[in-house]
Amino acid sequence: MHLSNTKRKILRTSLELFNQSGTKVISTNHIAEACSMSPGNLYYHYKNKEHIILALLEKMIAKWDKLDESEEPLTLIEQSERTFSCVWEYRFLHRELVVLFHADNAFASLCSSTLKRRLQEVLGVLEGMEQQGFLKPADATSKDFLSHTLLFMALFWMPYLEVTGQVDSEENIKHGAHMMMQLVSPYMSEGNHV
Amino acid sequence: MHLSNTKRKILRTSLELFNQSGTKVISTNHIAEACSMSPGNLYYHYKNKEHIILALLEKMIAKWDKLDESEEPLTLIEQSERTFSCVWEYRFLHRELVVLFHADNAFASLCSSTLKRRLQEVLGVLEGMEQQGFLKPADATSKDFLSHTLLFMALFWMPYLEVTGQVDSEENIKHGAHMMMQLVSPYMSEGNHV
């Protein structure tokens, strides 16, 4: 994604405001004001709030795609922690995921197709761990359960912490990585329990 | 909760409309119209949309509290299926949970205190299963993990199915009960695997 400086500024400001107050409260006028530009100038770059939200979803997906880029191979817990950092950075998207999904067809379509891809990626990581002997040989039902539940945790653990009134902060969210390890633990080979 | 017939009608109609279209789209005028009453009459019973949403949350909590009422003791899968039926009945509350939580302090407060209680109830069920020998003796970390993850699944499995583009229906949601069984399975005593 190649974005102009102005577009980057609009997205950075919108992300901050949406994370603070949610997309229902924040209008394009609020965003224009916080960017010190006229509503007309903002409109030239993004036609409406839905376009800004969709562009932020695309940015998050692009970031998530690069999470496993590293000189050294990452452990599962390092990958999980990076995932939760990304969730925290784009936390309004996770708080409002289902509402945004039902409100905008373009958002829903990109969301569904990306999550189908993520599920295959998680399954690939599990199969890699199985081949390397970290996981005990597992049947299709177990791998299906683990991959869905890992993706489920990545998407909704942050919202869960919020509605159960647990303190939310980036450090706190990363505790989700430990929940993922606990989930996988019974399926690890002897000597590889986390 | 003792409600007048009119209040019951308002809540039943609101639930149907919120489940169909979400709380953002549905106004008190829509609800009044669907109830064949004037906005003034609706206002006499509920001051605003937030009061209606809060009353629906209270109704769901009251229903959930009675889920384990049964002549015969319920199995864990029966309890889970009843939970998911209740989630499906009040699905707008689960779709919009985090957004409603951040929008209204009274909602947030009732939500947090109820979920703290639910967590203790789930822990109680697990400890009962341990005492009866269905679960292997488990350490505090495992029971903490299992109780949080079971509650987490109850709350967010339905939203997860929606955003991953899987068909959603009451039957489909009940598949969540099988995910719960899979989760608990490695912790069951020999011969009690599900």
Interface residues (C-beta under 8 A of the other chain):
Chain A: G22 K24 H94 R95 E96 L97 V98 V99 F101 H102 A103 A108 C111 S112 L115 K116 L119 T141 S142 F145 H148 T149 L151 F152 M153 L155 F156 W157 P159 Y160 E162 V163 T164 G165 M179 Q182 L183 P186 Y187
Chain B: G22 K24 H94 R95 E96 L97 V98 V99 F101 H102 A103 A108 C111 S112 L115 K116 L119 T141 S142 F145 H148 T149 L151 F152 M153 L155 F156 W157 P159 Y160 E162 V163 T164 G165 M179 Q182 L183 P186 Y187
